[in-house]
Amino acid sequence: MALIRRVLRRYDARSMATLISTGGVIPLPVISVLAPETLYPGGMPILLTIWSFIAVVFAVTAIRARLTDLEFAFLGGLGIVGICGTSMILASPRSSTLVLAIVAVIPAIGAISATTRLILSHLALAIVCAAVVLAVTTESLPAYLISFGAMLGLIVVPVFLVVALRKSMEAVLDQQTRLVGIDPLTGLLNRRGFLIRASQLLSAARSSTGWIGILLLDVDHFKRINDQYGHLAGDGVLLAASAAIREHAPVGSEVCRYGGEEFLMFHVVHDADELWLSAERLRAAVAAAAPVTISVGGVCAPLRVAGDNLVSGRFETAYSTDDVIGNLLGQADDCVYQAKENGRDTTVIKSIDAVIWNDGAPSAHAADAERTVSPPSASLYEVFYRRPADFVDIDSRTSGR
């Protein structure tokens, strides 16, 4: 059992399928020596030549474990030619047909994860080789047409099915990625959705005013509402507040439900005064639309990109997307606390020094969003035994601030 698990962990689906399809031809020389009648007279040298190519495909795949597209293109092509050649020298028509049918496996394997060009190349090669084999082995034109039609369907249909399944999975995974970033109650982005889009938002700010602003809007005494009137009433308050924030948010801004009773707005601004005016409009809108008030904390800063600025004769430290957003959120959260201490239902905004952003640094959240549940490059063990990650839509922080 342990050996099987090691094998499953080592090979992906494409490599394992290649091993299985070519491995069936490996014993043919031994079988032909023990039963010479399986080959046409004089077919042993041809068989050994073909067998050597197929053995190379099997050995390289076994050693490499996970083939690149280029490696699979070359080895898959050799496998197709080798299988068809083996089919031509077998004396038994039934054995010849069964071996030829194996040629359909390789294009179907390629369809799991290869590019469209590679899939079509293997598909065309398999069809041409099968046509040649059948032209040599069939005795009449009607027999050839019937055999070729059946073989054409055997080769093409599995490829179409695999491609259709692959596209369907990609569509489902894309939908899952989008849905997992949406708050189900308000329809706004949730924390995960916002962090996934953070790099895009920073890039937009860089190409616009060069200033970024973040507001955190926290519903005052939200825990008291839940305790006195129940969570259903609390949800109604959140719906009303989110609708007001969405309606009055500046054009081009991004709004999300960042926590239990806390909302976030990311906006490209010119200065702190513009961010303060936006915060005041949102605070007044929520007070008019819902039976609650909000405390607003915000921070704004010029955005610079690593390598573009030299200050005092030295380069400043550049931060990744996650670090830039984390720093801004931390300071905005401090402003929210200050607004609470000032009596709630108020706004505190501050400006900070320029933020140096390393736009080439990977974002952990964006990378996580691109990770599929069972990608084609995953090992067989991951495909059959790994469970999908548990996604968390909302970080409930009902602190009652």
N, C-alpha and C positions, 0 to 999 in steps of 0.2 A: 504493500500500500504506500509506503514511504517513497519507493522508487517511482511509482506512478505519479505521485504528487510532484516529485522533482522534475519529471519529464513535462508535466503540465505547466509547471512554472517556467520552464526553459523556452518552450516553443509557443509562438502565437498560432492563430488559426490558419493563416496562409502557409506558414512553414510546415505545420503538421500535415495539412492536406497535400502539400507537395511530396512529403516523405511517403505518405500512404499511397499516392497515385504512382509514384516511380518505384516504390518498394515492391510492388506486385510483379515487376518485370525482372527484378534482381535474380530470382531463382531459375530463370529460363535456360541459361547454359547448362546447369546441372540436369534439369529435366530433359533437355535435348540430348545430352550424352546418354542418359538412362533410357530414353525413348526416342531414337533418331527419327522415327516416322513422324514426329510432330513437325518437322521442318521439310521444306522442299529439298531435293538433292542439291548439295553444294551450298546450302544456306547457312552452315555453321560459321564460316568466316564473316559473312555479313552480320549474322546475329552477334558475334563477339564485338564487331566494330560498333554496332548500335548499342550493345550492352555497355560498352566502355563509356559512351556519352551519358547514358542514363545513370550509370554508377557514379560519374562525376557530379551530376545534378544531385543525386541522393547524398553523396558524401559532403559536398559543399553546404547543402542545406542543413545537414545534421551538425556540421561544425559551426556554421554561422548562427544557427538557431532562429534569427529574425532577419529576413532578407530585405534589402532596400528595393525600391522600385526598379532601379537599374539592374541589380543582380537578378531579380525575379524575371525581368524582361528577357535577359540572356538565357538564364537557366530554364525558364518556362518554354522559350522557343526551342531549345535543345530537346526538352522533354516531349514536346509535340511531335517534332520530326522523328525522334527515337521511337515513340509509341507507334506512329504510322509505319515506320520502316519495319518494326517488329511484326506488325499485323500482316505485311505483305509476304513475309517469308514463312508464315505458318501454313502447314499443309491442310489442316482442318478448317473448313469454312466457318464452322461455329466458333472455334477458338479465335480465328482471325477477326470475326465480327465483334466478339466480346472484348478483345484487346483494343480494337479500333475505338470502341465506345469509351475507353478510358480517356481518349483525347479530349472529350468534353469537359473533363474535370479541371484542366489547367485554366482555360478562360474563365470558368466559374470561380476558381480560386482568386484570379486576378481581380474579378469584380468586387471582391470583399473590400478592398481598400486602394486599389491602383487608380491611376489617372485614366481619363476617358481614352486618351490616345493609346495607352498600353493595353487597355481592355479590347479596343477595336483591333489593334495589331495582332494580339493572340487569337482573337475570334476569327479574323481573316485567314491567318496562317493555319488554324485548325480546319477551317472549311476547305481551303485549297488542298491541304494534305489529305484530308478525308476523300475529297473528290478524286484525287490521283490514285489513292489506294483502291477505291471502289472501281475505277476505270480499268485497273489492272486485274482485279480479282473477280469481277462479275462477268458472266458469259454472254449477256445480251443487253440491248439497249433498254427494254422495259425493266429488266431486273436492276440495271444501273439506276434508272430514274427512281424506281421505288426505294432502293437502298439509299440513294443520295438524299431523297426527300426525308426519309426517316432519320438519317444521320444529321441532316441540317437542323431538324427540330430538336434532336438530342443535344446538339452543341449550343444552339442559340437560346432556347427557352430557359435553361438554368441561368444563363448570364442575365437575361432580362429579369428573371425573378430575384436574383441576388441584388441587382442594381436597384430594382423597385423597393426591395426591403431596406436596402442601405439608405435610399433617399427618404423613405418613410421614417426610419430611425432618426436621421438627421433633423427632419422636421419636428418630430416629437421632442427631441433633446433641445432644439432651439426654443420651442414653445415652453418647455420646462424651465429653461434658463431665464426666459422672460417672466414667467409666472412667479418663480421663486424670488424675484426682485420686486414684487408688487405686494403692498399691504392689502389683505383681503377685505378689511373693513372700509377703508377710505378710498381705495383705488390709487393712492399715491405710491410712489416708490417707497420701499422700506429701506432700512439701513444698508442691507446687503446690496440692493439695487443701486443706491446712491454711490456706494464705494466702488462698485463695478464700473460706473460711468465717470468716476473722478478724473481719470486721465483725459478723457474727452473734454470735460468741463474746463480743466486747466489749459488745455490746448486752445480752446475757444477764447479764454481770457487772454492768453498770450498774444493771439492774433487780433484782439480787439483793443481795449483800453490799456491792457497790461496791469489792471488792478483787479483783485478778487475780494469778494465780501461774503461772509457766512453769517447767517442769523440763526440762533436757536430760540424757539418760541415755546415756552413751557406754560401749560394751563395751570392757573393758580388754584390751590385747594382741591385738586382733582380727587385725591383720596377721600376727602370728606364727601364729595358727591357720590362716589361709589359706595361709601359706608352708609350714608343716609338714604339714598334713593335706589341703590342697586346698580349692578353693572350694565343693565340695559339702558338706564338713564345715562350712565357714563358713556356708553357707546354713542348715544344720541348727541351728547355734547361734543364728542370727538368728530362725528360726522358734520355737525354744524360748523365747528371751528375749521376743519380741513377744507370745507367748501368755501368759506370766507377767505381763507388764506390762498387757496387756488385761484379764486376769482380776482383778488386784488394784488397778487404777486406781479412784479414787473415782467414785461414781455422779455422772453429769453432766459428767464431765471428757471431754476430747477427746485422743486419742492418735494420733500419726502417726509414720511412719518418716521422719525429717527428713533423714538422710544415709545413707551406706553402712552404718555400724555405730552410728549415733546415732538415738535416739528422742526424741520430744518429747511432753510432756503439758501441756495447758492446763487450768487448773482455777480455778473461782471459790472463793476462800478468805476466811477472816476475818482471818488474820494470818500471820506467818512461821512460827510454831510449827506451825500446821496444815499448811502446805506441807512443812515438814521431816518431820513424821510420815508424810505421804504418800510422800515420797521414801525414807524408811527402809523402809517396807513394800515398796515396789517393788524396792529394792536387795536386800532379803532374799529376796523372791520369785524374782528372777532367779537368785540364787546357789543357791537350792534346786532350781530347774528346769533349769538349764543348767550346763555345766562351765566357766563363766566368772563373772567379777564385773563390776560396772559402777561407774563414777564418775558421781556425780550433782551437777549444779550447778543452782541455782534462784534465781529472783528474784521478789519480790512487791511490789505497790504499790497504793495506793488509786487508783481510776479516777475522774476527774472529766471532765465534759463542758464544752466551750467555752461560755462565757456564763453558766455556773452559779456560778462562783466568782470572787470578787474578793479578791485577796491584797495587803495593804499598800497599798491604794488604787489598785491597777492590775491590769489583766487579765494573766494569765500567758499565755505562748505556747502555742497549741493545735497539736497535731500530727495529721497524717493517720493513717489506720489502718496504712498501710505503715510510717510512721515510728515509730509506737508499738510495733508488733510488732518492727521492726528493732532499736529501742533495747533492748527487753526481751531479745531473743535475744542481742544482743551482750553484755549484762551477764551473762546466764546462761552464755554460752560462757566468759566470764572465770572464772566460778565452777567450771566443769568443769576448766579448766586448773589452778586452784588445788587442786581435789580430786586431780588427777593428781600434782601436786607434793607433796601431803600423803601420798602412798603408794598412791594408787588405792583402790578399794573403800571409798569414803567419800562423805560428802555435805557440800556447802557451800551454804548458803542465805543470802541477804541481802535486806534490805528497802531500798527506795529511796523517794524523795519521790513525792508524788502525780503521776500522769501525766495531763496535760490532753489530752483527745481531741476532735478536731474531727470529730464523727460525720457532718457534711455533706460532708467532703472525699472525692472519689472514690478508690477503691482501684484501682490499675493491674491487679492480679491478678483482681479481681472483674470489671472491665470486659473484660479479655481473655477470661474464661470465658464472657461473654455474647455474644462476637463469633462469629457463625456463619461457616461456610466461604464460602458464596456467598449472602448475604442478598438478599432481593428488591430492595433499594435499591442493590445493587452495580451498577457499570457493566457493560455487556456484555463489555468487555474483561476485567474481573475474573472474570466468570462463566465465560468460555471459556478464559482463559489463566492465571489465578492458581492457584498450587499451594497446597494446605492447609499450614498452619504445621506445622513439625515439633515435636511435643510431646516433652518430656523428663520421664519419669516419676520418675527418681531422680537426685539429684545425688550421684554416688559420691565419697565422701570417705574413702577408706581410708588415713587418715594414720597409723594404728597408734598413736594416742595412748594 
